[in-house]
Amino acid sequence: MEETKVYFKNLIGTSYEVGTQIGKWILSTPDLLQKVLLPPNAYPHDKFVEIFDLLDCYCQGINEEIKGFSDTIGVSKEQVLFYAMTYLERGCSLMAALPQKTESGHTVMARNYDFNDKMEEMCFAFTDIKGKYQYIGSTLNLFGRCDGMNEHGLAVCKASNGLPVGNFEGGQKAGVTGFSFWIVVRSILENCKNVDEAIKWTMDAPIGYNINLMLADSHNKIALLQCVDGHKAYKILDGNTDETYLSSTNHVLLDDIKPYEKMLIENSVIRNDMIIGLFERNRRISKNNIKELLSTSYPNGLCCHYYSEFFGTLRSMIFDTTDKTIEMTFGSPQANEWHTFSVGTFDINEMKVLLPQEKTRPDFYKIN
């Protein structure tokens, strides 16, 4: 058993002011400072200009936020690793259900996020930037977001589609030029009120990451959008559709982009089958049913403790877009308590988190 920390941040003000707040936090946490910077002149200036201009178009305000950060810590904006990582990982399990499929009669979405704690800042933030919607969610590379819910009850989470894409060792080269997922998630939370707006934004934006995006809103709509090498497809469910739930792990499910899939990892199929099995067995699903699935060890459930192998459960989350709440555990749900959050400031700064350590089975990464 290992132990780590989760940080809680309230980021409130103009974009520049929020950047200075992040800078002051990172200056007080030297271990994180080393993870977020490049050496001077390491990133080509022409590439920096391209991503800078693209962000101004699709995620307005973030460049000003990074300027506040870089001014505070005393480096050039071009040294901020976020730019290099964003322009073009991880395992996850996603599910969403309409009110007619849940015991509570609420729209519910849930996910496990599996990765390595040492590659994350482990921060959950309330963000209130002037001119943007308020939201809570998990930060990634300081300025990106991995999941969350905004003030309108729009919730979003993601999973990698196939091998992770990115500018890092072992990452798959992007098939097209565009954003990584943490800009997609953040921009949706800041700028969209519902599933329809989120789908429109995502279909229009240049996305270089191969992503499975799950969405749910307070108007009883859920959606799955999948992207492979720039090819996109989506499915939206509401009260007028026969289907009442969606699931996704780390492979392609939508027929329109099936031809672009490069590989199928067996554990992804098994995890998705576990989700489908739960929804097909039960006429109506309770949050406790979902918690049990999220907390049960693979291959009988979705929980994994393979942190040293970059597949350990860092967050388990249940989004209730009717109540506009998130129930979640940080770290393994087998070793940590569930907490409930709504969109608003946090009254906690840090939390200790337990991470049980296990090794994968020999066939865990088998490719079908």
Contacts in CASP RR format, 6 or more apart in sequence:
PFRMAT RR
TARGET T0000
AUTHOR 0000-0000-0000
METHOD contacts of the structure
MODEL  1
MEETKVYFKNLIGTSYEVGTQIGKWILSTPDLLQKVLLPPNAYPHDKFVE
IFDLLDCYCQGINEEIKGFSDTIGVSKEQVLFYAMTYLERGCSLMAALPQ
KTESGHTVMARNYDFNDKMEEMCFAFTDIKGKYQYIGSTLNLFGRCDGMN
EHGLAVCKASNGLPVGNFEGGQKAGVTGFSFWIVVRSILENCKNVDEAIK
WTMDAPIGYNINLMLADSHNKIALLQCVDGHKAYKILDGNTDETYLSSTN
HVLLDDIKPYEKMLIENSVIRNDMIIGLFERNRRISKNNIKELLSTSYPN
GLCCHYYSEFFGTLRSMIFDTTDKTIEMTFGSPQANEWHTFSVGTFDINE
MKVLLPQEKTRPDFYKIN
1 335 0 8 1.000
1 354 0 8 1.000
1 355 0 8 1.000
1 356 0 8 1.000
1 357 0 8 1.000
2 307 0 8 1.000
2 354 0 8 1.000
2 355 0 8 1.000
2 357 0 8 1.000
3 352 0 8 1.000
3 353 0 8 1.000
3 354 0 8 1.000
3 355 0 8 1.000
4 117 0 8 1.000
4 122 0 8 1.000
4 352 0 8 1.000
4 353 0 8 1.000
4 355 0 8 1.000
5 122 0 8 1.000
5 350 0 8 1.000
5 351 0 8 1.000
5 352 0 8 1.000
5 353 0 8 1.000
6 122 0 8 1.000
6 123 0 8 1.000
6 124 0 8 1.000
6 330 0 8 1.000
6 350 0 8 1.000
6 351 0 8 1.000
6 353 0 8 1.000
7 25 0 8 1.000
7 121 0 8 1.000
7 122 0 8 1.000
7 123 0 8 1.000
7 124 0 8 1.000
7 349 0 8 1.000
7 350 0 8 1.000
8 123 0 8 1.000
8 124 0 8 1.000
8 125 0 8 1.000
8 346 0 8 1.000
8 348 0 8 1.000
8 349 0 8 1.000
8 350 0 8 1.000
8 351 0 8 1.000
9 21 0 8 1.000
9 22 0 8 1.000
9 25 0 8 1.000
9 123 0 8 1.000
9 124 0 8 1.000
9 125 0 8 1.000
9 126 0 8 1.000
9 139 0 8 1.000
9 346 0 8 1.000
10 125 0 8 1.000
10 126 0 8 1.000
10 128 0 8 1.000
10 345 0 8 1.000
10 346 0 8 1.000
11 18 0 8 1.000
11 19 0 8 1.000
11 21 0 8 1.000
11 22 0 8 1.000
11 125 0 8 1.000
11 126 0 8 1.000
11 127 0 8 1.000
11 128 0 8 1.000
11 129 0 8 1.000
12 18 0 8 1.000
12 21 0 8 1.000
12 126 0 8 1.000
12 127 0 8 1.000
12 128 0 8 1.000
12 129 0 8 1.000
12 345 0 8 1.000
13 128 0 8 1.000
13 129 0 8 1.000
13 130 0 8 1.000
14 64 0 8 1.000
14 129 0 8 1.000
14 130 0 8 1.000
15 61 0 8 1.000
15 62 0 8 1.000
15 64 0 8 1.000
15 65 0 8 1.000
15 129 0 8 1.000
15 130 0 8 1.000
16 64 0 8 1.000
16 65 0 8 1.000
16 67 0 8 1.000
16 68 0 8 1.000
17 68 0 8 1.000
18 65 0 8 1.000
18 127 0 8 1.000
18 129 0 8 1.000
19 65 0 8 1.000
19 66 0 8 1.000
19 67 0 8 1.000
19 68 0 8 1.000
19 69 0 8 1.000
19 72 0 8 1.000
20 68 0 8 1.000
20 69 0 8 1.000
20 71 0 8 1.000
20 72 0 8 1.000
22 65 0 8 1.000
22 69 0 8 1.000
22 72 0 8 1.000
22 142 0 8 1.000
22 143 0 8 1.000
23 68 0 8 1.000
23 69 0 8 1.000
23 72 0 8 1.000
23 73 0 8 1.000
24 72 0 8 1.000
26 32 0 8 1.000
26 33 0 8 1.000
26 36 0 8 1.000
26 69 0 8 1.000
26 73 0 8 1.000
26 142 0 8 1.000
27 33 0 8 1.000
27 72 0 8 1.000
27 73 0 8 1.000
32 121 0 8 1.000
33 73 0 8 1.000
35 81 0 8 1.000
35 121 0 8 1.000
36 80 0 8 1.000
36 81 0 8 1.000
36 82 0 8 1.000
36 141 0 8 1.000
36 142 0 8 1.000
37 75 0 8 1.000
37 79 0 8 1.000
37 80 0 8 1.000
37 81 0 8 1.000
38 78 0 8 1.000
38 79 0 8 1.000
38 80 0 8 1.000
38 81 0 8 1.000
38 84 0 8 1.000
39 79 0 8 1.000
40 75 0 8 1.000
40 76 0 8 1.000
40 79 0 8 1.000
41 78 0 8 1.000
42 79 0 8 1.000
42 84 0 8 1.000
43 78 0 8 1.000
43 79 0 8 1.000
43 83 0 8 1.000
43 84 0 8 1.000
45 78 0 8 1.000
47 84 0 8 1.000
47 87 0 8 1.000
48 77 0 8 1.000
48 78 0 8 1.000
48 83 0 8 1.000
50 87 0 8 1.000
51 83 0 8 1.000
51 86 0 8 1.000
51 87 0 8 1.000
52 63 0 8 1.000
52 77 0 8 1.000
52 83 0 8 1.000
54 87 0 8 1.000
54 178 0 8 1.000
54 179 0 8 1.000
54 206 0 8 1.000
55 62 0 8 1.000
55 63 0 8 1.000
55 86 0 8 1.000
55 183 0 8 1.000
56 63 0 8 1.000
58 179 0 8 1.000
58 183 0 8 1.000
58 187 0 8 1.000
58 201 0 8 1.000
58 205 0 8 1.000
58 206 0 8 1.000
59 183 0 8 1.000
59 186 0 8 1.000
59 187 0 8 1.000
59 190 0 8 1.000
61 129 0 8 1.000
62 143 0 8 1.000
62 183 0 8 1.000
62 186 0 8 1.000
63 77 0 8 1.000
65 129 0 8 1.000
65 143 0 8 1.000
66 77 0 8 1.000
66 80 0 8 1.000
66 82 0 8 1.000
66 83 0 8 1.000
66 143 0 8 1.000
67 77 0 8 1.000
69 80 0 8 1.000
69 142 0 8 1.000
69 143 0 8 1.000
70 76 0 8 1.000
70 77 0 8 1.000
70 79 0 8 1.000
70 80 0 8 1.000
77 83 0 8 1.000
81 141 0 8 1.000
82 141 0 8 1.000
82 142 0 8 1.000
82 143 0 8 1.000
82 144 0 8 1.000
84 167 0 8 1.000
85 141 0 8 1.000
85 166 0 8 1.000
85 167 0 8 1.000
85 168 0 8 1.000
85 180 0 8 1.000
86 141 0 8 1.000
86 144 0 8 1.000
86 179 0 8 1.000
86 180 0 8 1.000
86 182 0 8 1.000
86 183 0 8 1.000
87 167 0 8 1.000
87 177 0 8 1.000
87 178 0 8 1.000
87 179 0 8 1.000
87 180 0 8 1.000
88 165 0 8 1.000
88 166 0 8 1.000
88 167 0 8 1.000
88 174 0 8 1.000
88 177 0 8 1.000
88 178 0 8 1.000
88 179 0 8 1.000
88 180 0 8 1.000
88 208 0 8 1.000
88 209 0 8 1.000
89 115 0 8 1.000
89 160 0 8 1.000
89 164 0 8 1.000
89 166 0 8 1.000
90 113 0 8 1.000
90 114 0 8 1.000
90 115 0 8 1.000
90 159 0 8 1.000
90 160 0 8 1.000
90 164 0 8 1.000
90 310 0 8 1.000
91 113 0 8 1.000
91 114 0 8 1.000
91 115 0 8 1.000
91 159 0 8 1.000
91 160 0 8 1.000
91 249 0 8 1.000
91 250 0 8 1.000
91 268 0 8 1.000
91 311 0 8 1.000
92 111 0 8 1.000
92 112 0 8 1.000
92 113 0 8 1.000
92 114 0 8 1.000
92 157 0 8 1.000
92 158 0 8 1.000
92 159 0 8 1.000
92 160 0 8 1.000
92 212 0 8 1.000
92 249 0 8 1.000
92 250 0 8 1.000
93 111 0 8 1.000
93 112 0 8 1.000
93 114 0 8 1.000
93 159 0 8 1.000
93 247 0 8 1.000
93 248 0 8 1.000
93 249 0 8 1.000
93 271 0 8 1.000
93 272 0 8 1.000
93 275 0 8 1.000
93 294 0 8 1.000
93 302 0 8 1.000
94 109 0 8 1.000
94 110 0 8 1.000
94 111 0 8 1.000
94 157 0 8 1.000
94 158 0 8 1.000
94 159 0 8 1.000
94 212 0 8 1.000
94 214 0 8 1.000
94 224 0 8 1.000
94 246 0 8 1.000
94 247 0 8 1.000
94 248 0 8 1.000
94 249 0 8 1.000
95 109 0 8 1.000
95 110 0 8 1.000
95 111 0 8 1.000
95 214 0 8 1.000
95 245 0 8 1.000
95 246 0 8 1.000
95 247 0 8 1.000
95 248 0 8 1.000
95 275 0 8 1.000
95 279 0 8 1.000
95 290 0 8 1.000
96 107 0 8 1.000
96 108 0 8 1.000
96 109 0 8 1.000
96 110 0 8 1.000
96 214 0 8 1.000
96 215 0 8 1.000
96 216 0 8 1.000
96 222 0 8 1.000
96 223 0 8 1.000
96 224 0 8 1.000
96 245 0 8 1.000
96 246 0 8 1.000
97 107 0 8 1.000
97 108 0 8 1.000
97 109 0 8 1.000
97 222 0 8 1.000
97 244 0 8 1.000
97 245 0 8 1.000
97 246 0 8 1.000
97 279 0 8 1.000
97 285 0 8 1.000
98 107 0 8 1.000
98 220 0 8 1.000
98 222 0 8 1.000
98 237 0 8 1.000
98 238 0 8 1.000
98 239 0 8 1.000
98 244 0 8 1.000
98 245 0 8 1.000
99 105 0 8 1.000
99 106 0 8 1.000
99 107 0 8 1.000
99 220 0 8 1.000
99 322 0 8 1.000
100 239 0 8 1.000
100 244 0 8 1.000
101 244 0 8 1.000
101 245 0 8 1.000
101 279 0 8 1.000
101 284 0 8 1.000
101 285 0 8 1.000
102 108 0 8 1.000
102 284 0 8 1.000
102 285 0 8 1.000
102 286 0 8 1.000
103 284 0 8 1.000
103 285 0 8 1.000
103 286 0 8 1.000
103 287 0 8 1.000
104 286 0 8 1.000
104 287 0 8 1.000
104 320 0 8 1.000
104 322 0 8 1.000
105 322 0 8 1.000
106 320 0 8 1.000
106 321 0 8 1.000
106 322 0 8 1.000
106 323 0 8 1.000
107 216 0 8 1.000
107 217 0 8 1.000
107 218 0 8 1.000
107 220 0 8 1.000
107 221 0 8 1.000
107 222 0 8 1.000
107 320 0 8 1.000
107 321 0 8 1.000
107 322 0 8 1.000
108 216 0 8 1.000
108 285 0 8 1.000
108 287 0 8 1.000
108 290 0 8 1.000
108 318 0 8 1.000
108 319 0 8 1.000
108 320 0 8 1.000
108 321 0 8 1.000
109 155 0 8 1.000
109 157 0 8 1.000
109 214 0 8 1.000
109 215 0 8 1.000
109 216 0 8 1.000
109 222 0 8 1.000
109 318 0 8 1.000
109 319 0 8 1.000
109 321 0 8 1.000
110 290 0 8 1.000
110 294 0 8 1.000
110 316 0 8 1.000
110 317 0 8 1.000
110 318 0 8 1.000
110 319 0 8 1.000
111 147 0 8 1.000
111 157 0 8 1.000
111 159 0 8 1.000
111 214 0 8 1.000
111 315 0 8 1.000
111 316 0 8 1.000
111 317 0 8 1.000
112 294 0 8 1.000
112 302 0 8 1.000
112 303 0 8 1.000
112 304 0 8 1.000
112 313 0 8 1.000
112 315 0 8 1.000
112 316 0 8 1.000
112 317 0 8 1.000
113 138 0 8 1.000
113 146 0 8 1.000
113 147 0 8 1.000
113 157 0 8 1.000
113 313 0 8 1.000
113 314 0 8 1.000
113 315 0 8 1.000
113 316 0 8 1.000
113 317 0 8 1.000
114 304 0 8 1.000
114 306 0 8 1.000
114 311 0 8 1.000
114 312 0 8 1.000
114 313 0 8 1.000
114 314 0 8 1.000
115 310 0 8 1.000
115 311 0 8 1.000
115 312 0 8 1.000
115 314 0 8 1.000
116 307 0 8 1.000
116 308 0 8 1.000
116 310 0 8 1.000
116 312 0 8 1.000
117 307 0 8 1.000
117 314 0 8 1.000
117 331 0 8 1.000
117 355 0 8 1.000
119 310 0 8 1.000
120 140 0 8 1.000
120 314 0 8 1.000
121 139 0 8 1.000
121 140 0 8 1.000
121 141 0 8 1.000
121 142 0 8 1.000
122 314 0 8 1.000
122 330 0 8 1.000
122 353 0 8 1.000
123 138 0 8 1.000
123 139 0 8 1.000
124 136 0 8 1.000
124 137 0 8 1.000
124 138 0 8 1.000
124 139 0 8 1.000
124 330 0 8 1.000
124 341 0 8 1.000
124 346 0 8 1.000
125 136 0 8 1.000
125 137 0 8 1.000
125 138 0 8 1.000
125 139 0 8 1.000
126 134 0 8 1.000
126 135 0 8 1.000
126 136 0 8 1.000
126 137 0 8 1.000
126 343 0 8 1.000
126 344 0 8 1.000
126 345 0 8 1.000
126 346 0 8 1.000
127 134 0 8 1.000
127 135 0 8 1.000
127 136 0 8 1.000
127 137 0 8 1.000
127 189 0 8 1.000
127 190 0 8 1.000
128 134 0 8 1.000
128 344 0 8 1.000
129 190 0 8 1.000
132 190 0 8 1.000
132 191 0 8 1.000
133 150 0 8 1.000
133 151 0 8 1.000
133 152 0 8 1.000
133 189 0 8 1.000
133 190 0 8 1.000
133 191 0 8 1.000
133 192 0 8 1.000
133 193 0 8 1.000
134 150 0 8 1.000
134 151 0 8 1.000
134 343 0 8 1.000
134 344 0 8 1.000
135 145 0 8 1.000
135 148 0 8 1.000
135 149 0 8 1.000
135 150 0 8 1.000
135 151 0 8 1.000
135 189 0 8 1.000
135 190 0 8 1.000
135 343 0 8 1.000
136 148 0 8 1.000
136 149 0 8 1.000
136 326 0 8 1.000
136 341 0 8 1.000
136 342 0 8 1.000
136 343 0 8 1.000
136 344 0 8 1.000
137 145 0 8 1.000
137 146 0 8 1.000
137 147 0 8 1.000
137 148 0 8 1.000
137 149 0 8 1.000
137 189 0 8 1.000
138 145 0 8 1.000
138 146 0 8 1.000
138 147 0 8 1.000
138 148 0 8 1.000
138 315 0 8 1.000
139 145 0 8 1.000
139 146 0 8 1.000
140 146 0 8 1.000
140 182 0 8 1.000
141 182 0 8 1.000
143 182 0 8 1.000
143 186 0 8 1.000
144 182 0 8 1.000
144 183 0 8 1.000
144 185 0 8 1.000
144 186 0 8 1.000
145 182 0 8 1.000
145 185 0 8 1.000
145 186 0 8 1.000
145 189 0 8 1.000
146 157 0 8 1.000
146 158 0 8 1.000
146 181 0 8 1.000
146 182 0 8 1.000
146 185 0 8 1.000
147 155 0 8 1.000
147 156 0 8 1.000
147 157 0 8 1.000
147 158 0 8 1.000
147 185 0 8 1.000
147 315 0 8 1.000
147 317 0 8 1.000
148 155 0 8 1.000
148 156 0 8 1.000
148 157 0 8 1.000
148 185 0 8 1.000
148 189 0 8 1.000
148 319 0 8 1.000
148 326 0 8 1.000
149 155 0 8 1.000
149 156 0 8 1.000
149 189 0 8 1.000
149 319 0 8 1.000
149 321 0 8 1.000
149 324 0 8 1.000
149 326 0 8 1.000
149 343 0 8 1.000
150 189 0 8 1.000
150 190 0 8 1.000
150 192 0 8 1.000
150 193 0 8 1.000
150 343 0 8 1.000
151 324 0 8 1.000
151 343 0 8 1.000
152 193 0 8 1.000
152 194 0 8 1.000
152 217 0 8 1.000
152 218 0 8 1.000
153 217 0 8 1.000
153 218 0 8 1.000
153 321 0 8 1.000
153 324 0 8 1.000
153 343 0 8 1.000
154 188 0 8 1.000
154 189 0 8 1.000
154 192 0 8 1.000
154 193 0 8 1.000
154 194 0 8 1.000
154 195 0 8 1.000
154 197 0 8 1.000
154 198 0 8 1.000
154 215 0 8 1.000
154 216 0 8 1.000
154 217 0 8 1.000
154 218 0 8 1.000
154 321 0 8 1.000
155 215 0 8 1.000
155 216 0 8 1.000
155 217 0 8 1.000
155 319 0 8 1.000
155 321 0 8 1.000
155 326 0 8 1.000
156 185 0 8 1.000
156 188 0 8 1.000
156 189 0 8 1.000
156 198 0 8 1.000
156 213 0 8 1.000
156 214 0 8 1.000
156 215 0 8 1.000
157 185 0 8 1.000
157 213 0 8 1.000
157 214 0 8 1.000
157 317 0 8 1.000
157 319 0 8 1.000
158 181 0 8 1.000
158 184 0 8 1.000
158 185 0 8 1.000
158 211 0 8 1.000
158 212 0 8 1.000
158 213 0 8 1.000
158 214 0 8 1.000
159 211 0 8 1.000
159 212 0 8 1.000
159 214 0 8 1.000
159 248 0 8 1.000
159 249 0 8 1.000
159 250 0 8 1.000
160 181 0 8 1.000
160 209 0 8 1.000
160 210 0 8 1.000
160 211 0 8 1.000
160 212 0 8 1.000
160 250 0 8 1.000
161 210 0 8 1.000
161 211 0 8 1.000
161 212 0 8 1.000
161 226 0 8 1.000
161 227 0 8 1.000
161 228 0 8 1.000
161 250 0 8 1.000
161 251 0 8 1.000
161 252 0 8 1.000
162 210 0 8 1.000
162 250 0 8 1.000
162 251 0 8 1.000
162 261 0 8 1.000
162 262 0 8 1.000
162 263 0 8 1.000
162 265 0 8 1.000
162 268 0 8 1.000
163 171 0 8 1.000
163 172 0 8 1.000
163 210 0 8 1.000
163 262 0 8 1.000
163 263 0 8 1.000
164 170 0 8 1.000
164 171 0 8 1.000
164 172 0 8 1.000
165 171 0 8 1.000
165 172 0 8 1.000
165 173 0 8 1.000
165 174 0 8 1.000
165 175 0 8 1.000
165 180 0 8 1.000
165 208 0 8 1.000
165 209 0 8 1.000
165 210 0 8 1.000
166 172 0 8 1.000
166 173 0 8 1.000
166 174 0 8 1.000
166 180 0 8 1.000
166 209 0 8 1.000
172 210 0 8 1.000
174 208 0 8 1.000
174 209 0 8 1.000
174 229 0 8 1.000
175 208 0 8 1.000
175 229 0 8 1.000
175 230 0 8 1.000
176 206 0 8 1.000
176 207 0 8 1.000
176 208 0 8 1.000
176 229 0 8 1.000
176 230 0 8 1.000
177 206 0 8 1.000
177 208 0 8 1.000
178 206 0 8 1.000
178 207 0 8 1.000
178 208 0 8 1.000
178 209 0 8 1.000
179 205 0 8 1.000
179 206 0 8 1.000
179 207 0 8 1.000
179 208 0 8 1.000
179 209 0 8 1.000
180 208 0 8 1.000
180 209 0 8 1.000
181 207 0 8 1.000
181 209 0 8 1.000
181 211 0 8 1.000
181 213 0 8 1.000
184 202 0 8 1.000
184 205 0 8 1.000
184 207 0 8 1.000
184 209 0 8 1.000
184 211 0 8 1.000
184 213 0 8 1.000
185 213 0 8 1.000
187 201 0 8 1.000
187 205 0 8 1.000
188 198 0 8 1.000
188 201 0 8 1.000
188 202 0 8 1.000
188 215 0 8 1.000
191 197 0 8 1.000
191 201 0 8 1.000
192 198 0 8 1.000
192 201 0 8 1.000
193 217 0 8 1.000
194 217 0 8 1.000
194 218 0 8 1.000
194 219 0 8 1.000
194 221 0 8 1.000
195 215 0 8 1.000
195 216 0 8 1.000
195 217 0 8 1.000
195 219 0 8 1.000
195 221 0 8 1.000
195 222 0 8 1.000
195 223 0 8 1.000
195 236 0 8 1.000
196 221 0 8 1.000
196 236 0 8 1.000
198 215 0 8 1.000
198 217 0 8 1.000
198 223 0 8 1.000
199 215 0 8 1.000
199 223 0 8 1.000
199 225 0 8 1.000
199 234 0 8 1.000
199 236 0 8 1.000
202 213 0 8 1.000
202 225 0 8 1.000
202 227 0 8 1.000
202 232 0 8 1.000
202 234 0 8 1.000
203 225 0 8 1.000
203 232 0 8 1.000
203 234 0 8 1.000
207 227 0 8 1.000
207 230 0 8 1.000
207 232 0 8 1.000
208 227 0 8 1.000
208 229 0 8 1.000
208 230 0 8 1.000
209 227 0 8 1.000
210 227 0 8 1.000
210 228 0 8 1.000
210 229 0 8 1.000
211 225 0 8 1.000
211 226 0 8 1.000
211 227 0 8 1.000
212 224 0 8 1.000
212 225 0 8 1.000
212 226 0 8 1.000
212 248 0 8 1.000
212 249 0 8 1.000
212 250 0 8 1.000
212 253 0 8 1.000
213 223 0 8 1.000
213 224 0 8 1.000
213 225 0 8 1.000
213 226 0 8 1.000
213 227 0 8 1.000
214 222 0 8 1.000
214 223 0 8 1.000
214 224 0 8 1.000
214 246 0 8 1.000
214 248 0 8 1.000
215 221 0 8 1.000
215 222 0 8 1.000
215 223 0 8 1.000
215 224 0 8 1.000
215 225 0 8 1.000
216 222 0 8 1.000
216 223 0 8 1.000
216 319 0 8 1.000
216 321 0 8 1.000
217 321 0 8 1.000
218 321 0 8 1.000
218 322 0 8 1.000
218 324 0 8 1.000
220 238 0 8 1.000
220 239 0 8 1.000
220 322 0 8 1.000
221 236 0 8 1.000
221 237 0 8 1.000
221 238 0 8 1.000
222 236 0 8 1.000
222 237 0 8 1.000
222 238 0 8 1.000
222 245 0 8 1.000
222 246 0 8 1.000
223 234 0 8 1.000
223 235 0 8 1.000
223 236 0 8 1.000
223 237 0 8 1.000
223 246 0 8 1.000
224 234 0 8 1.000
224 235 0 8 1.000
224 246 0 8 1.000
224 248 0 8 1.000
224 253 0 8 1.000
224 254 0 8 1.000
225 232 0 8 1.000
225 233 0 8 1.000
225 234 0 8 1.000
226 232 0 8 1.000
226 233 0 8 1.000
226 234 0 8 1.000
226 248 0 8 1.000
226 252 0 8 1.000
226 253 0 8 1.000
226 254 0 8 1.000
226 257 0 8 1.000
227 257 0 8 1.000
228 252 0 8 1.000
228 257 0 8 1.000
228 260 0 8 1.000
228 261 0 8 1.000
229 260 0 8 1.000
231 256 0 8 1.000
231 257 0 8 1.000
231 260 0 8 1.000
232 257 0 8 1.000
233 254 0 8 1.000
233 255 0 8 1.000
233 256 0 8 1.000
233 257 0 8 1.000
234 254 0 8 1.000
235 246 0 8 1.000
235 254 0 8 1.000
237 243 0 8 1.000
237 244 0 8 1.000
237 245 0 8 1.000
237 246 0 8 1.000
245 279 0 8 1.000
245 285 0 8 1.000
247 253 0 8 1.000
247 272 0 8 1.000
247 275 0 8 1.000
247 276 0 8 1.000
247 279 0 8 1.000
248 272 0 8 1.000
249 268 0 8 1.000
249 269 0 8 1.000
249 271 0 8 1.000
249 272 0 8 1.000
249 275 0 8 1.000
250 265 0 8 1.000
250 268 0 8 1.000
250 271 0 8 1.000
251 261 0 8 1.000
251 264 0 8 1.000
251 265 0 8 1.000
251 268 0 8 1.000
251 269 0 8 1.000
251 272 0 8 1.000
252 258 0 8 1.000
252 260 0 8 1.000
252 261 0 8 1.000
253 272 0 8 1.000
263 367 0 8 1.000
264 367 0 8 1.000
264 368 0 8 1.000
265 365 0 8 1.000
265 366 0 8 1.000
265 367 0 8 1.000
265 368 0 8 1.000
266 363 0 8 1.000
266 364 0 8 1.000
266 365 0 8 1.000
266 366 0 8 1.000
266 367 0 8 1.000
266 368 0 8 1.000
267 298 0 8 1.000
267 299 0 8 1.000
267 364 0 8 1.000
267 365 0 8 1.000
267 366 0 8 1.000
269 368 0 8 1.000
270 298 0 8 1.000
270 299 0 8 1.000
271 298 0 8 1.000
271 301 0 8 1.000
271 302 0 8 1.000
274 293 0 8 1.000
274 299 0 8 1.000
274 300 0 8 1.000
274 301 0 8 1.000
274 302 0 8 1.000
275 293 0 8 1.000
275 302 0 8 1.000
278 285 0 8 1.000
278 289 0 8 1.000
278 290 0 8 1.000
278 293 0 8 1.000
279 285 0 8 1.000
282 289 0 8 1.000
287 318 0 8 1.000
287 320 0 8 1.000
287 327 0 8 1.000
290 318 0 8 1.000
291 316 0 8 1.000
291 318 0 8 1.000
291 327 0 8 1.000
291 333 0 8 1.000
291 338 0 8 1.000
293 301 0 8 1.000
293 302 0 8 1.000
294 301 0 8 1.000
294 302 0 8 1.000
294 303 0 8 1.000
294 316 0 8 1.000
294 318 0 8 1.000
294 333 0 8 1.000
295 303 0 8 1.000
295 316 0 8 1.000
295 333 0 8 1.000
295 334 0 8 1.000
296 302 0 8 1.000
296 303 0 8 1.000
297 303 0 8 1.000
297 304 0 8 1.000
297 305 0 8 1.000
297 334 0 8 1.000
298 304 0 8 1.000
302 313 0 8 1.000
303 313 0 8 1.000
303 316 0 8 1.000
303 332 0 8 1.000
303 333 0 8 1.000
303 334 0 8 1.000
304 311 0 8 1.000
304 312 0 8 1.000
304 313 0 8 1.000
304 358 0 8 1.000
305 312 0 8 1.000
305 313 0 8 1.000
305 332 0 8 1.000
305 334 0 8 1.000
305 355 0 8 1.000
305 356 0 8 1.000
305 357 0 8 1.000
305 358 0 8 1.000
306 312 0 8 1.000
306 358 0 8 1.000
306 359 0 8 1.000
306 360 0 8 1.000
306 364 0 8 1.000
307 355 0 8 1.000
307 357 0 8 1.000
308 357 0 8 1.000
308 359 0 8 1.000
309 359 0 8 1.000
309 360 0 8 1.000
311 360 0 8 1.000
311 364 0 8 1.000
312 332 0 8 1.000
312 355 0 8 1.000
313 331 0 8 1.000
313 332 0 8 1.000
313 333 0 8 1.000
314 330 0 8 1.000
314 331 0 8 1.000
315 328 0 8 1.000
315 329 0 8 1.000
315 330 0 8 1.000
315 331 0 8 1.000
316 328 0 8 1.000
316 329 0 8 1.000
316 331 0 8 1.000
316 333 0 8 1.000
317 326 0 8 1.000
317 327 0 8 1.000
317 328 0 8 1.000
318 326 0 8 1.000
318 327 0 8 1.000
318 328 0 8 1.000
319 325 0 8 1.000
319 326 0 8 1.000
320 326 0 8 1.000
320 327 0 8 1.000
323 342 0 8 1.000
324 342 0 8 1.000
324 343 0 8 1.000
325 340 0 8 1.000
325 341 0 8 1.000
325 342 0 8 1.000
326 340 0 8 1.000
326 341 0 8 1.000
326 342 0 8 1.000
327 338 0 8 1.000
327 339 0 8 1.000
327 340 0 8 1.000
328 338 0 8 1.000
328 339 0 8 1.000
328 341 0 8 1.000
329 336 0 8 1.000
329 337 0 8 1.000
329 338 0 8 1.000
329 339 0 8 1.000
330 336 0 8 1.000
330 339 0 8 1.000
330 351 0 8 1.000
330 353 0 8 1.000
331 353 0 8 1.000
331 354 0 8 1.000
331 355 0 8 1.000
332 354 0 8 1.000
332 355 0 8 1.000
332 356 0 8 1.000
334 356 0 8 1.000
335 354 0 8 1.000
335 355 0 8 1.000
335 356 0 8 1.000
336 353 0 8 1.000
336 354 0 8 1.000
END
